[in-house]
Structures are given as structure tokens and as C-alpha cells.
Amino acid sequence: MINTFKNGIRLLTVLAIFATSIQVAPTAFAVSMGPLYDGTSGDVACTTNGQQTGFFTIVDNVVTGSSGCEGTVAIPQGVTTIGRHAFRTNYQITALSFPNSVVTIGEGAFDSVLFNLQTLVLPSNLQTIGNGAFIQAVSITTLVIPNSVTAIGDFAFYSLRAVTSLTLPTSLTSIGQYGFANASVLTSLTIPNGVTSIGEHAFREAGQLSTLNLPSTLTSIGGYTFASSSSLLSYNYCGTSLNDESLEYAGLSGKTKTCTVSVTSSNSDSASSAAAAVAAAIVQREAEIRTARAEIVEVFKASKAATAESFAQAEIRGITKSNIDDVNAEIALLPEDSRTSLNEIVKIARKYEVVGEISTESVIRVFPETFVEVGLIPADSPNKCLLAIAVRRLAPSDRDSYAEIKAAIDAEIAVINARSNRLAALLAR
């Protein structure tokens, strides 16, 4: 009897430790559903190659949640709203379609799950795109927003890293802060007349943007809206509501403002001349960047200290006046051949850029792979996602330096390893 009791306790202990050790991952097997969608409420299957992978739930024509969805997600006719965080943690969606009955896509509906989606066509009657609705849809190359959408929320399309061309609907009146930030390969942008307000950082980090047309209806534009648009040399704005100070604060300082209503065949020669001038200016700026980077290398070669301004001129991000002393000290400790290598200098700058993101609310948008890139998480770790989540849970004051973040990750690794060792020892008995 005593041995049976001890064996029972041992089994319960093993199960408890196993439960705390298990990692949640997307599943590829079918899951059970409740009543099927009847046109108002019920469940709808997600499928891969015709096989159910999971399902999403609809209540009164609102998608309220989902479980295990992989492959194809087809929202049925009759649904009017995609609810808040409705598809959270469904990371393997490869095809997504909407009926024209959908008018609202809620906050975070597809936040950080559409990593594998290449084409996104939004429904023709859609009116509102909520905050963070399509964050980190990094593989999308084609985005179609219908001429019915009036508002795009904060962070709605944050990090469209594969979109080179973007057509905004003529019905649009407002774009929220960080709405299209980090669209890193976007080259041309025309914001239609009718838009009156653009939030802070809305198109920040559009580093390849070379053509920008702002609407004359624009009356409010946030700070740093076009910050880091290094390829942009001029922009078109014919309105009168925004003064030069507002435009400069929006990230357009140093860019040439023009006012061209249209270009016709009668002025094709002047258009060609303007294009040639822009091309020449781009070449000149590229030469300036190369010179600035060479000068930084020479500074460190001479064992001197660089300035934050010199890094900005060289378009090496992550370096600020608050961290330049630490950067100089870290580079000074490198071997001489590394200290005079631009690649090594950029690697260190990248560390500070990532730490800057982790120390703010943007931490939720830092991929585990980025932690690996800068050496915070081991490349061979099987727990990358868990470690990144552990950092996100820290107070901002506990994740504002590389050393603090690394220490927190190392501590979490030790906890995970200890838990695994206890489980292995119990199973070996």
C-alpha cells in the first residue's frame, strides 16, 4: 500500500513538472468543433489540402476567436466583424479570404500571425481597420485596400516589409500612428486627397521611398512620420494648412518641397529634367553616405571617438547621443582589424538599435530571430519564443541595456534547463 502511494505521488510529480515544461506550438491535427455556422453563429473549419486543421468561432456574425487554424481561412458570407485578436497565435495561415459583408476588422485581429501570407485582398465594403490589425504581415507583396475604408488604425499595417507599391483608397480620411511604419522596400507613395490627418511615425523606416505625394487636404501630420526615408529627396505638397516647421518635424527636413498638380505631354521635357535632377541627387547622397562611413572607419583606426551625428550622416541606425559613449567604448575594445571593419562597426550599432526597440513598447514586435541576430539568444536554443516572451514581460527599466536583457535571458535558460533536468531525473528512476 505504501509503495503504491509513493508511486502515485511520483507519477503526479512527473506530470506536474511535464505540464510546466511543455511548449505550446501550432498543431496540424484536427480539433473538435461545436455547432457549425448557421448564418449567424457557429464554428467554421480551417483547412490544409482539404483537411481540417482547426476552426474559428462566430457569434452573432462576429468572429470572436479561433483555435489551431492553419492553411486556408475563408470567412463566410454574413460575417460583419472580425473581432479583437480573433486569430491570435494562428501562425500558419497561408490563404485568407473575406466576404463583402465584413465592414470592420478589429484591433489585433491578425496581429503577428500572417508571416506566410503573400496576397491580402480586403473586402469591398470594409470601412474600418483597427489598431494593430495586420502587424508583421512581412511576406505580403500585394495589398488591396478597397475604396470604402475611411480609417486605418495605429500600427494597422506595421512592418509590411515586402510591399513595394501601395495604393490607398480615395475614401480614406485618417492614418493612425505607425500605421505603415517599417515598410522597408516601399518605393512610391501617393496619399489621396481626402486624408486630413496622419499619425506620428506612420511611414517611418520607409528607407527606399523615393516618390511622395501628400494631399492638399492634409491638416495634421505627426512627428517623424517619414523619419529614416533616406532615399526621399523631394516631395509634392500643394496644400496650405501645414507650415514648413510641421513638415520638417514630420521627417521631411532637408527634402525639397514641390507643388505639381499634374504632368502632361506638354511639359515632358521638364519632367525628364526633373527626373534627371532627382537621379543625380540620389547619386550624390549615396556618395555622401560612402564618404561618411569611410570617415567613421578612419576615426576608429586612429583610436578616436565618433559622434552620434557622424553615424546619422552615414545612415547607421541605433546610435544616439545617450549611447554613443558606450558604443565608442565597445568598439575600442575590439581587435584592431575588427575595429577598422565597417561590418563589425555596423554589427555593434545593430545591437544598440535592437536594444532601443526592446526597451520600449515596440518590444512586442521584435522577433525571436532578432534576439538571435544580436547574440541575446543562442542560435541553437529550442526555446527562442519562450525566451523572447520572458523579456517582453520585464519592466521597461529592466530591459533598457544589453547586459540586463542578456542576464534575464540567461536566468530564464537556467530555469528551463533545471526544469528539464528534474523531469529527466524523475523519468529515469
SERONU-627528 format. One record per residue (C-alpha): residue number from 1; residue in one letter; x, z, y. Coordinates in pm, whole numbers, padded with zeros to 5 digits, m for minus. Each point is the difference from the previous one (the first is absolute). Layout:
% residues N
+-----+------+--------+--------+--------+
!  nr ! rest !      x !      z !      y !
+-----+------+--------+--------+--------+
! NUM !    a !      X !      Z !      Y !
...
+-----+------+--------+--------+--------+
% end
This chain:
% residues 429
+-----+------+--------+--------+--------+
!  nr ! rest !      x !      z !      y !
+-----+------+--------+--------+--------+
!   1 !    m !  00000 !  00000 !  00000 !
!   2 !    i !  00279 !  00091 !  00238 !
!   3 !    n !  00188 ! m00323 ! m00079 !
!   4 !    t ! m00315 ! m00202 !  00060 !
!   5 !    f ! m00048 !  00171 !  00335 !
!   6 !    k !  00363 ! m00068 !  00099 !
!   7 !    n ! m00028 ! m00364 ! m00103 !
!   8 !    g ! m00314 ! m00032 !  00209 !
!   9 !    i !  00172 !  00150 !  00304 !
!  10 !    r !  00299 ! m00233 ! m00049 !
!  11 !    l ! m00230 ! m00304 ! m00018 !
!  12 !    l ! m00185 !  00102 !  00316 !
!  13 !    t !  00332 !  00048 !  00179 !
!  14 !    v !  00120 ! m00347 ! m00102 !
!  15 !    l ! m00325 ! m00157 !  00115 !
!  16 !    a !  00015 !  00183 !  00335 !
!  17 !    i !  00355 ! m00115 !  00069 !
!  18 !    f ! m00084 ! m00353 ! m00110 !
!  19 !    a ! m00297 ! m00004 !  00237 !
!  20 !    t !  00218 !  00093 !  00294 !
!  21 !    s !  00264 ! m00256 ! m00096 !
!  22 !    i ! m00215 ! m00306 ! m00056 !
!  23 !    q !  00012 ! m00275 !  00264 !
!  24 !    v ! m00308 ! m00190 !  00105 !
!  25 !    a !  00044 ! m00377 ! m00032 !
!  26 !    p ! m00232 ! m00299 !  00017 !
!  27 !    t ! m00167 ! m00055 ! m00336 !
!  28 !    a ! m00070 ! m00332 ! m00166 !
!  29 !    f ! m00265 !  00118 ! m00245 !
!  30 !    a ! m00376 ! m00007 !  00050 !
!  31 !    v ! m00167 !  00308 !  00144 !
!  32 !    s ! m00356 !  00113 ! m00041 !
!  33 !    m ! m00260 ! m00087 !  00262 !
!  34 !    g ! m00338 !  00138 !  00094 !
!  35 !    p ! m00308 ! m00217 !  00064 !
!  36 !    l !  00085 ! m00356 !  00102 !
!  37 !    y ! m00060 ! m00117 !  00357 !
!  38 !    d ! m00367 ! m00088 !  00044 !
!  39 !    g !  00018 ! m00151 !  00347 !
!  40 !    t !  00009 !  00337 !  00175 !
!  41 !    s !  00205 !  00248 ! m00202 !
!  42 !    g !  00209 !  00013 ! m00315 !
!  43 !    d !  00342 ! m00094 ! m00139 !
!  44 !    v !  00179 ! m00336 ! m00010 !
!  45 !    a !  00292 ! m00083 ! m00230 !
!  46 !    c !  00344 ! m00116 !  00114 !
!  47 !    t !  00155 ! m00249 ! m00241 !
!  48 !    t !  00324 ! m00159 ! m00116 !
!  49 !    n ! m00032 ! m00313 ! m00214 !
!  50 !    g ! m00364 !  00080 ! m00057 !
!  51 !    q !  00070 !  00355 ! m00121 !
!  52 !    q ! m00120 !  00308 !  00184 !
!  53 !    t !  00280 !  00204 !  00157 !
!  54 !    g ! m00202 !  00242 !  00208 !
!  55 !    f ! m00301 !  00012 !  00228 !
!  56 !    f ! m00120 !  00073 !  00351 !
!  57 !    t ! m00312 !  00192 !  00094 !
!  58 !    i ! m00271 ! m00108 !  00245 !
!  59 !    v ! m00254 !  00239 !  00152 !
!  60 !    d ! m00273 ! m00144 !  00225 !
!  61 !    n !  00208 ! m00319 !  00039 !
!  62 !    v !  00311 !  00188 !  00108 !
!  63 !    v !  00311 ! m00011 ! m00221 !
!  64 !    t !  00087 !  00369 ! m00019 !
!  65 !    g !  00292 !  00011 ! m00243 !
!  66 !    s !  00180 ! m00161 ! m00293 !
!  67 !    s !  00194 !  00079 ! m00313 !
!  68 !    g !  00275 ! m00195 ! m00177 !
!  69 !    c ! m00074 ! m00335 !  00165 !
!  70 !    e !  00255 ! m00269 ! m00083 !
!  71 !    g ! m00007 ! m00378 !  00024 !
!  72 !    t ! m00318 ! m00144 !  00156 !
!  73 !    v ! m00230 !  00197 !  00226 !
!  74 !    a ! m00318 ! m00189 !  00091 !
!  75 !    i ! m00233 !  00188 !  00234 !
!  76 !    p ! m00361 ! m00100 ! m00086 !
!  77 !    q ! m00257 ! m00145 !  00240 !
!  78 !    g ! m00207 !  00272 !  00168 !
!  79 !    v !  00288 !  00235 !  00078 !
!  80 !    t !  00021 !  00063 !  00374 !
!  81 !    t !  00290 !  00244 !  00028 !
!  82 !    i !  00331 !  00069 ! m00168 !
!  83 !    g !  00028 !  00376 !  00040 !
!  84 !    r !  00287 !  00220 !  00117 !
!  85 !    h !  00297 ! m00017 ! m00243 !
!  86 !    a ! m00225 ! m00171 ! m00254 !
!  87 !    f !  00285 ! m00161 ! m00195 !
!  88 !    r !  00270 !  00262 !  00043 !
!  89 !    t !  00264 !  00006 ! m00279 !
!  90 !    n ! m00109 ! m00337 ! m00151 !
!  91 !    y !  00340 ! m00163 !  00035 !
!  92 !    q ! m00038 ! m00304 ! m00228 !
!  93 !    i ! m00271 ! m00202 !  00179 !
!  94 !    t !  00096 ! m00370 ! m00009 !
!  95 !    a ! m00325 ! m00166 !  00116 !
!  96 !    l ! m00261 !  00131 !  00243 !
!  97 !    s ! m00326 ! m00162 !  00112 !
!  98 !    f ! m00285 !  00111 !  00227 !
!  99 !    p ! m00362 ! m00113 !  00040 !
! 100 !    n ! m00126 ! m00093 !  00346 !
! 101 !    s ! m00220 !  00312 ! m00003 !
! 102 !    v !  00303 !  00221 !  00077 !
! 103 !    v !  00007 !  00092 !  00371 !
! 104 !    t !  00234 !  00302 ! m00001 !
! 105 !    i !  00329 !  00073 ! m00174 !
! 106 !    g !  00068 !  00370 !  00045 !
! 107 !    e !  00304 !  00210 !  00077 !
! 108 !    g !  00279 ! m00040 ! m00254 !
! 109 !    a ! m00225 ! m00199 ! m00235 !
! 110 !    f !  00299 ! m00189 ! m00147 !
! 111 !    d !  00278 !  00215 !  00146 !
! 112 !    s !  00335 ! m00071 ! m00170 !
! 113 !    v ! m00146 ! m00157 ! m00317 !
! 114 !    l !  00007 ! m00378 !  00060 !
! 115 !    f !  00368 ! m00047 ! m00082 !
! 116 !    n ! m00076 ! m00291 ! m00236 !
! 117 !    l ! m00265 ! m00187 !  00202 !
! 118 !    q !  00104 ! m00328 !  00165 !
! 119 !    t ! m00327 ! m00127 !  00153 !
! 120 !    l ! m00257 !  00209 !  00184 !
! 121 !    v ! m00320 ! m00168 !  00122 !
! 122 !    l ! m00231 !  00245 !  00175 !
! 123 !    p ! m00382 ! m00048 ! m00011 !
! 124 !    s ! m00162 ! m00222 !  00262 !
! 125 !    n ! m00229 !  00272 !  00143 !
! 126 !    l !  00262 !  00275 !  00021 !
! 127 !    q ! m00007 !  00188 !  00331 !
! 128 !    t !  00232 !  00301 ! m00025 !
! 129 !    i !  00333 !  00053 ! m00172 !
! 130 !    g !  00075 !  00373 ! m00013 !
! 131 !    n !  00320 !  00192 !  00063 !
! 132 !    g !  00262 ! m00066 ! m00265 !
! 133 !    a ! m00234 ! m00225 ! m00200 !
! 134 !    f !  00273 ! m00234 ! m00128 !
! 135 !    i !  00327 !  00188 !  00052 !
! 136 !    q !  00302 ! m00138 ! m00188 !
! 137 !    a ! m00160 ! m00323 ! m00121 !
! 138 !    v !  00358 ! m00121 ! m00010 !
! 139 !    s ! m00045 ! m00309 ! m00221 !
! 140 !    i ! m00285 ! m00164 !  00189 !
! 141 !    t !  00096 ! m00344 !  00130 !
! 142 !    t ! m00350 ! m00114 !  00097 !
! 143 !    l ! m00239 !  00220 !  00199 !
! 144 !    v ! m00342 ! m00124 !  00113 !
! 145 !    i ! m00189 !  00219 !  00248 !
! 146 !    p ! m00347 ! m00140 !  00082 !
! 147 !    n ! m00144 ! m00067 !  00344 !
! 148 !    s ! m00227 !  00302 ! m00025 !
! 149 !    v !  00254 !  00283 !  00012 !
! 150 !    t ! m00008 !  00185 !  00330 !
! 151 !    a !  00242 !  00286 ! m00063 !
! 152 !    i !  00319 !  00043 ! m00201 !
! 153 !    g !  00088 !  00366 ! m00052 !
! 154 !    d !  00326 !  00193 !  00030 !
! 155 !    f !  00255 ! m00098 ! m00270 !
! 156 !    a ! m00264 ! m00240 ! m00144 !
! 157 !    f !  00254 ! m00265 ! m00104 !
! 158 !    y !  00321 !  00198 !  00028 !
! 159 !    s !  00294 ! m00173 ! m00173 !
! 160 !    l ! m00123 ! m00355 ! m00068 !
! 161 !    r !  00355 ! m00093 ! m00090 !
! 162 !    a ! m00071 ! m00346 ! m00142 !
! 163 !    v ! m00241 ! m00144 !  00261 !
! 164 !    t !  00165 ! m00263 !  00220 !
! 165 !    s ! m00314 ! m00124 !  00175 !
! 166 !    l ! m00295 !  00207 !  00117 !
! 167 !    t ! m00332 ! m00126 !  00139 !
! 168 !    l ! m00209 !  00268 !  00168 !
! 169 !    p ! m00379 ! m00044 !  00035 !
! 170 !    t ! m00153 ! m00097 !  00335 !
! 171 !    s ! m00250 !  00286 ! m00043 !
! 172 !    l !  00276 !  00261 !  00021 !
! 173 !    t ! m00001 !  00249 !  00291 !
! 174 !    s !  00252 !  00266 ! m00103 !
! 175 !    i !  00307 !  00054 ! m00216 !
! 176 !    g !  00098 !  00358 ! m00088 !
! 177 !    q !  00345 !  00158 !  00019 !
! 178 !    y !  00243 ! m00126 ! m00265 !
! 179 !    g ! m00277 ! m00244 ! m00100 !
! 180 !    f !  00244 ! m00275 ! m00107 !
! 181 !    a !  00331 !  00186 !  00034 !
! 182 !    n !  00290 ! m00102 ! m00222 !
! 183 !    a ! m00122 ! m00358 ! m00046 !
! 184 !    s !  00368 ! m00079 ! m00034 !
! 185 !    v ! m00019 ! m00378 ! m00061 !
! 186 !    l ! m00286 ! m00083 !  00238 !
! 187 !    t !  00122 ! m00283 !  00223 !
! 188 !    s ! m00296 ! m00097 !  00219 !
! 189 !    l ! m00289 !  00201 !  00142 !
! 190 !    t ! m00294 ! m00091 !  00222 !
! 191 !    i ! m00233 !  00286 !  00088 !
! 192 !    p ! m00336 ! m00156 !  00093 !
! 193 !    n ! m00186 !  00045 !  00325 !
! 194 !    g ! m00252 !  00279 ! m00040 !
! 195 !    v !  00256 !  00257 ! m00108 !
! 196 !    t !  00011 !  00268 !  00268 !
! 197 !    s !  00219 !  00267 ! m00157 !
! 198 !    i !  00305 !  00013 ! m00229 !
! 199 !    g !  00126 !  00336 ! m00123 !
! 200 !    e !  00353 !  00140 !  00002 !
! 201 !    h !  00251 ! m00159 ! m00239 !
! 202 !    a ! m00266 ! m00250 ! m00114 !
! 203 !    f !  00252 ! m00277 ! m00075 !
! 204 !    r !  00318 !  00205 ! m00008 !
! 205 !    e !  00286 ! m00129 ! m00220 !
! 206 !    a ! m00123 ! m00361 !  00010 !
! 207 !    g !  00365 ! m00092 !  00016 !
! 208 !    q ! m00044 ! m00374 ! m00056 !
! 209 !    l ! m00283 ! m00047 !  00249 !
! 210 !    s !  00098 ! m00288 !  00229 !
! 211 !    t ! m00336 ! m00111 !  00146 !
! 212 !    l ! m00247 !  00239 !  00162 !
! 213 !    n ! m00318 ! m00077 !  00192 !
! 214 !    l ! m00186 !  00296 !  00153 !
! 215 !    p ! m00365 ! m00030 !  00106 !
! 216 !    s ! m00093 !  00001 !  00368 !
! 217 !    t ! m00277 !  00252 ! m00090 !
! 218 !    l !  00255 !  00265 ! m00096 !
! 219 !    t ! m00039 !  00313 !  00213 !
! 220 !    s !  00185 !  00260 ! m00208 !
! 221 !    i !  00319 ! m00025 ! m00204 !
! 222 !    g !  00181 !  00291 ! m00160 !
! 223 !    g !  00365 !  00093 !  00013 !
! 224 !    y !  00248 ! m00174 ! m00231 !
! 225 !    t ! m00265 ! m00246 ! m00117 !
! 226 !    f !  00263 ! m00271 ! m00046 !
! 227 !    a !  00307 !  00220 ! m00038 !
! 228 !    s !  00282 ! m00150 ! m00208 !
! 229 !    s ! m00131 ! m00356 !  00038 !
! 230 !    s !  00357 ! m00115 !  00041 !
! 231 !    s ! m00072 ! m00373 ! m00046 !
! 232 !    l ! m00259 ! m00002 !  00277 !
! 233 !    l !  00147 ! m00132 !  00325 !
! 234 !    s ! m00318 ! m00081 !  00192 !
! 235 !    y ! m00374 !  00056 ! m00022 !
! 236 !    n ! m00311 ! m00153 !  00152 !
! 237 !    y ! m00240 !  00212 !  00205 !
! 238 !    c ! m00232 ! m00126 !  00274 !
! 239 !    g ! m00200 !  00319 !  00059 !
! 240 !    t !  00015 !  00224 !  00305 !
! 241 !    s ! m00100 !  00341 ! m00141 !
! 242 !    l !  00342 !  00091 ! m00136 !
! 243 !    n !  00292 !  00052 !  00236 !
! 244 !    d !  00362 ! m00071 ! m00088 !
! 245 !    e !  00069 !  00369 ! m00063 !
! 246 !    s ! m00272 !  00018 ! m00267 !
! 247 !    l !  00127 ! m00315 ! m00168 !
! 248 !    e !  00359 !  00124 !  00003 !
! 249 !    y ! m00108 !  00334 ! m00147 !
! 250 !    a ! m00176 ! m00196 ! m00273 !
! 251 !    g !  00338 ! m00126 ! m00118 !
! 252 !    l !  00015 ! m00319 !  00206 !
! 253 !    s !  00279 !  00114 !  00229 !
! 254 !    g !  00257 ! m00275 !  00043 !
! 255 !    k ! m00243 ! m00267 ! m00122 !
! 256 !    t ! m00104 ! m00281 !  00232 !
! 257 !    k ! m00369 ! m00001 !  00093 !
! 258 !    t ! m00165 ! m00340 !  00031 !
! 259 !    c ! m00354 ! m00119 !  00065 !
! 260 !    t ! m00092 ! m00320 ! m00177 !
! 261 !    v ! m00367 ! m00068 ! m00062 !
! 262 !    s !  00059 ! m00306 ! m00217 !
! 263 !    v !  00255 ! m00267 ! m00079 !
! 264 !    t ! m00118 ! m00362 !  00004 !
! 265 !    s !  00165 ! m00335 ! m00063 !
! 266 !    s !  00055 ! m00046 !  00373 !
! 267 !    n !  00249 !  00282 !  00011 !
! 268 !    s !  00160 ! m00054 ! m00340 !
! 269 !    d !  00338 ! m00054 !  00165 !
! 270 !    s ! m00013 !  00337 !  00171 !
! 271 !    a ! m00115 !  00160 ! m00326 !
! 272 !    s !  00299 ! m00152 ! m00179 !
! 273 !    s !  00229 !  00130 !  00274 !
! 274 !    a ! m00153 !  00346 ! m00030 !
! 275 !    a !  00045 ! m00006 ! m00377 !
! 276 !    a !  00361 ! m00104 !  00043 !
! 277 !    a !  00054 !  00284 !  00248 !
! 278 !    v ! m00151 !  00251 ! m00243 !
! 279 !    a !  00220 ! m00131 ! m00282 !
! 280 !    a !  00307 !  00030 !  00221 !
! 281 !    a ! m00095 !  00356 !  00096 !
! 282 !    i ! m00038 !  00093 ! m00367 !
! 283 !    v !  00345 ! m00138 ! m00076 !
! 284 !    q !  00142 !  00196 !  00292 !
! 285 !    r ! m00165 !  00323 ! m00115 !
! 286 !    e !  00133 ! m00047 ! m00353 !
! 287 !    a !  00348 ! m00044 !  00146 !
! 288 !    e ! m00045 !  00322 !  00201 !
! 289 !    i ! m00100 !  00189 ! m00314 !
! 290 !    r !  00305 ! m00125 ! m00189 !
! 291 !    t !  00224 !  00100 !  00290 !
! 292 !    a ! m00159 !  00346 !  00024 !
! 293 !    r !  00047 !  00061 ! m00372 !
! 294 !    a !  00362 ! m00113 !  00014 !
! 295 !    e !  00059 !  00240 !  00291 !
! 296 !    i ! m00142 !  00291 ! m00201 !
! 297 !    v !  00240 ! m00077 ! m00284 !
! 298 !    e !  00290 ! m00008 !  00248 !
! 299 !    v ! m00106 !  00337 !  00143 !
! 300 !    f !  00018 !  00166 ! m00342 !
! 301 !    k !  00318 ! m00187 ! m00086 !
! 302 !    a !  00157 !  00169 !  00300 !
! 303 !    s ! m00139 !  00338 ! m00119 !
! 304 !    k ! m00224 !  00026 !  00304 !
! 305 !    a ! m00367 !  00094 !  00032 !
! 306 !    a ! m00281 ! m00252 !  00043 !
! 307 !    t ! m00309 !  00047 !  00217 !
! 308 !    a ! m00368 ! m00021 ! m00091 !
! 309 !    e ! m00030 ! m00281 !  00253 !
! 310 !    s !  00264 ! m00207 ! m00180 !
! 311 !    f ! m00193 !  00031 ! m00326 !
! 312 !    a ! m00319 ! m00107 !  00179 !
! 313 !    q !  00177 ! m00303 !  00149 !
! 314 !    a !  00123 ! m00090 ! m00349 !
! 315 !    e ! m00356 !  00045 ! m00133 !
! 316 !    i !  00107 !  00259 ! m00256 !
! 317 !    r ! m00298 !  00231 ! m00027 !
! 318 !    g ! m00021 !  00371 ! m00070 !
! 319 !    i !  00255 !  00118 !  00258 !
! 320 !    t ! m00120 !  00209 !  00294 !
! 321 !    k !  00156 !  00219 !  00265 !
! 322 !    s ! m00099 !  00304 ! m00204 !
! 323 !    n !  00184 ! m00107 ! m00315 !
! 324 !    i !  00288 ! m00213 !  00132 !
! 325 !    d !  00248 !  00290 ! m00021 !
! 326 !    d ! m00084 !  00054 ! m00368 !
! 327 !    v !  00032 ! m00373 ! m00065 !
! 328 !    n !  00342 ! m00016 !  00166 !
! 329 !    a !  00118 !  00304 ! m00197 !
! 330 !    e ! m00120 ! m00145 ! m00333 !
! 331 !    i !  00163 ! m00337 !  00062 !
! 332 !    a !  00325 !  00171 !  00105 !
! 333 !    l !  00017 !  00164 ! m00345 !
! 334 !    l ! m00012 ! m00335 ! m00180 !
! 335 !    p !  00320 ! m00161 ! m00136 !
! 336 !    e !  00149 ! m00242 !  00251 !
! 337 !    d ! m00108 ! m00314 ! m00187 !
! 338 !    s ! m00360 !  00129 ! m00012 !
! 339 !    r !  00010 !  00123 !  00359 !
! 340 !    t !  00072 ! m00351 !  00120 !
! 341 !    s ! m00257 ! m00169 ! m00226 !
! 342 !    l ! m00321 ! m00098 !  00175 !
! 343 !    n ! m00189 !  00031 ! m00330 !
! 344 !    e !  00108 !  00362 ! m00041 !
! 345 !    i ! m00092 !  00079 !  00361 !
! 346 !    v ! m00344 ! m00155 ! m00049 !
! 347 !    k ! m00050 !  00201 ! m00321 !
! 348 !    i !  00055 !  00324 !  00189 !
! 349 !    a ! m00232 ! m00113 !  00279 !
! 350 !    r ! m00263 ! m00078 ! m00261 !
! 351 !    k !  00021 !  00359 ! m00127 !
! 352 !    y ! m00081 !  00131 !  00346 !
! 353 !    e ! m00280 ! m00253 !  00042 !
! 354 !    v ! m00163 !  00117 ! m00324 !
! 355 !    v !  00047 !  00368 !  00088 !
! 356 !    g ! m00170 ! m00073 !  00333 !
! 357 !    e ! m00302 ! m00139 ! m00184 !
! 358 !    i ! m00008 !  00287 ! m00250 !
! 359 !    s !  00008 !  00260 !  00277 !
! 360 !    t ! m00328 ! m00133 !  00149 !
! 361 !    e ! m00349 ! m00078 ! m00125 !
! 362 !    s !  00137 ! m00337 ! m00113 !
! 363 !    v !  00138 !  00182 ! m00306 !
! 364 !    i ! m00314 ! m00099 ! m00193 !
! 365 !    r !  00107 ! m00361 !  00037 !
! 366 !    v !  00357 !  00041 ! m00125 !
! 367 !    f !  00022 ! m00146 ! m00351 !
! 368 !    p !  00185 !  00185 ! m00278 !
! 369 !    e !  00228 ! m00305 ! m00016 !
! 370 !    t !  00104 !  00069 !  00360 !
! 371 !    f !  00105 !  00353 ! m00099 !
! 372 !    v !  00211 ! m00159 ! m00274 !
! 373 !    e !  00145 ! m00257 !  00242 !
! 374 !    v !  00157 !  00267 !  00221 !
! 375 !    g !  00114 !  00223 ! m00287 !
! 376 !    l ! m00260 !  00275 !  00030 !
! 377 !    i ! m00146 ! m00061 ! m00348 !
! 378 !    p !  00214 ! m00108 ! m00299 !
! 379 !    a ! m00065 ! m00363 ! m00098 !
! 380 !    d ! m00050 !  00096 ! m00365 !
! 381 !    s ! m00245 !  00282 !  00068 !
! 382 !    p ! m00328 ! m00032 ! m00197 !
! 383 !    n ! m00171 !  00221 !  00260 !
! 384 !    k !  00045 ! m00201 !  00320 !
! 385 !    c ! m00365 !  00021 !  00103 !
! 386 !    l ! m00021 !  00375 ! m00065 !
! 387 !    l !  00316 !  00062 !  00203 !
! 388 !    a ! m00125 ! m00208 !  00293 !
! 389 !    i ! m00329 !  00191 ! m00006 !
! 390 !    a !  00190 !  00331 !  00001 !
! 391 !    v !  00178 ! m00108 !  00321 !
! 392 !    r ! m00328 ! m00106 !  00162 !
! 393 !    r ! m00138 !  00348 ! m00060 !
! 394 !    l !  00279 !  00167 !  00195 !
! 395 !    a ! m00058 !  00115 !  00355 !
! 396 !    p !  00143 ! m00249 !  00256 !
! 397 !    s !  00264 !  00255 !  00101 !
! 398 !    d !  00122 !  00010 ! m00362 !
! 399 !    r !  00050 ! m00378 ! m00029 !
! 400 !    d !  00167 ! m00097 !  00327 !
! 401 !    s !  00355 ! m00034 ! m00133 !
! 402 !    y !  00160 ! m00179 ! m00292 !
! 403 !    a !  00150 !  00323 ! m00135 !
! 404 !    e ! m00336 !  00182 !  00003 !
! 405 !    i ! m00178 ! m00287 ! m00175 !
! 406 !    k !  00275 ! m00034 ! m00263 !
! 407 !    a ! m00004 !  00376 ! m00065 !
! 408 !    a ! m00379 ! m00002 ! m00045 !
! 409 !    i !  00021 ! m00292 ! m00243 !
! 410 !    d !  00281 !  00164 ! m00199 !
! 411 !    a ! m00205 !  00320 ! m00023 !
! 412 !    e ! m00303 ! m00192 ! m00127 !
! 413 !    i !  00218 ! m00182 ! m00258 !
! 414 !    a !  00124 !  00338 ! m00124 !
! 415 !    v ! m00359 !  00123 ! m00039 !
! 416 !    i ! m00102 ! m00314 ! m00191 !
! 417 !    n !  00307 !  00020 ! m00226 !
! 418 !    a ! m00054 !  00369 ! m00072 !
! 419 !    r ! m00360 ! m00069 ! m00094 !
! 420 !    s !  00101 ! m00284 ! m00230 !
! 421 !    n !  00270 !  00216 ! m00164 !
! 422 !    r ! m00247 !  00279 ! m00069 !
! 423 !    l ! m00239 ! m00245 ! m00157 !
! 424 !    a !  00276 ! m00156 ! m00214 !
! 425 !    a !  00115 !  00343 ! m00118 !
! 426 !    l ! m00350 !  00104 ! m00098 !
! 427 !    l ! m00067 ! m00323 ! m00185 !
! 428 !    a !  00331 !  00039 ! m00189 !
! 429 !    r ! m00097 !  00341 ! m00139 !
+-----+------+--------+--------+--------+
% end
